[in-house]
Amino acid sequence: MPIEPGDYPVIEPDTALGRALVEFFDVLEPVYASGEKGVFQVIVFGGCAVHIHTQARGSADVDAEVTSHGYADKSEIVALLDEDAYVFTDEAGMTQLLELDASFNTTLAPLHEDYEDRVIRLVTQSNC
């Protein structure tokens, strides 16, 4: 079930990790922005998701579920995200790395049955 724009609340990240998380996904923009290669959604879990909500906890890895809707090749999306770690500077001026946890799997922890319906969108370059 694809997520329709405007149907969910939006969070605009205002921390270094929050902005880095959004920028981490920018590698997908040139490949998928036109929609010609299909559409997909990525749901972020774990420490990065908690940080977006609380600005208090962080994580160096991105736990994410990628779901393809049509032509988008999930393995290509994961490969693009897993290609390089994203380097950013935190509020303390320290260099940090953000990278995809390719081993993350939603079956490893209990999820609320309607987690897909409770998605909160992050403001990204393409939906500004």
C-alpha positions in Angstrom: 0.0 0.0 0.0 1.8 3.2 -1.2 1.7 6.2 1.1 -0.2 9.1 -0.5 1.2 12.6 0.1 -0.6 14.6 2.7 -2.2 11.7 4.4 0.4 11.6 7.3 1.9 14.0 9.7 5.3 15.4 8.7 8.5 15.9 10.8 11.1 18.3 9.7 14.3 17.2 11.4 16.2 20.0 13.2 19.3 18.1 14.5 22.5 17.1 12.8 21.5 13.4 13.0 18.0 14.1 11.8 19.3 16.1 8.8 21.9 13.4 8.1 19.2 10.8 8.0 17.3 12.7 5.4 20.4 13.4 3.4 21.4 9.7 3.7 18.4 8.9 1.4 19.3 11.6 -1.1 21.4 9.0 -3.1 18.0 7.6 -4.2 16.7 10.9 -5.5 18.4 11.0 -9.0 17.5 7.4 -9.7 13.9 7.3 -8.5 12.5 10.9 -8.4 10.9 10.7 -11.8 8.9 7.5 -10.8 10.0 5.8 -14.1 11.9 3.1 -12.2 9.0 2.6 -9.8 8.0 3.8 -6.4 8.9 2.5 -2.9 8.7 3.5 0.7 11.3 3.2 3.4 10.3 3.0 7.1 13.0 3.8 9.6 13.1 2.0 12.9 15.5 1.8 15.8 17.7 4.5 17.3 17.4 6.9 14.3 13.6 6.7 14.4 13.7 7.3 18.2 16.0 10.3 17.6 13.7 11.9 15.1 10.9 11.9 17.7 13.0 12.7 20.8 16.2 14.4 19.6 17.8 12.6 22.5 18.9 9.2 21.3 21.1 8.4 18.4 22.4 5.6 16.3 25.2 5.1 13.8 23.2 2.6 11.8 19.9 3.0 9.9 17.4 0.2 10.6 15.0 0.4 7.7 12.4 -1.6 5.9 12.3 -1.0 2.1 9.1 -1.9 0.3 8.7 -1.8 -3.4 5.5 -0.8 -5.1 5.7 -2.0 -8.7 8.9 -1.7 -10.8 11.3 -0.5 -8.1 13.9 -3.1 -7.4 14.3 -3.5 -3.7 17.8 -5.0 -4.0 18.9 -2.0 -6.1 17.6 0.4 -3.5 19.3 -1.4 -0.7 22.6 -1.6 -2.7 22.5 2.1 -3.3 21.9 2.9 0.3 24.6 0.4 1.4 27.2 1.6 -1.0 28.9 4.1 1.2 28.6 5.4 4.8 27.2 8.9 5.1 29.6 11.2 6.9 28.2 14.2 8.9 29.2 16.5 11.7 27.2 16.4 14.9 26.4 19.4 17.2 29.6 18.9 19.1 31.7 19.2 16.0 32.5 15.5 15.9 32.6 13.6 12.6 30.0 10.8 12.6 29.2 8.0 10.2 25.7 6.9 9.3 25.2 3.6 7.5 22.5 1.1 6.5 22.2 -2.0 8.7 21.7 -4.4 5.8 20.9 -7.2 8.3 17.9 -5.4 9.8 14.7 -7.4 9.6 11.3 -6.4 10.9 10.7 -10.0 12.1 13.3 -9.6 14.8 11.2 -7.5 17.1 7.5 -7.2 17.7 5.8 -4.4 15.7 2.4 -2.9 16.2 0.0 -4.4 13.7 -0.8 -1.0 12.1 2.8 0.4 12.0 2.5 1.0 8.3 -0.6 3.1 8.9 1.0 5.2 11.6 4.0 6.4 9.5 5.2 9.9 10.0 6.9 11.4 7.0 10.3 13.1 7.1 10.6 16.3 5.0 13.0 15.5 2.2 14.3 17.4 -0.8 11.7 16.0 -3.1 8.7 16.8 -0.9 9.7 20.3 0.3 
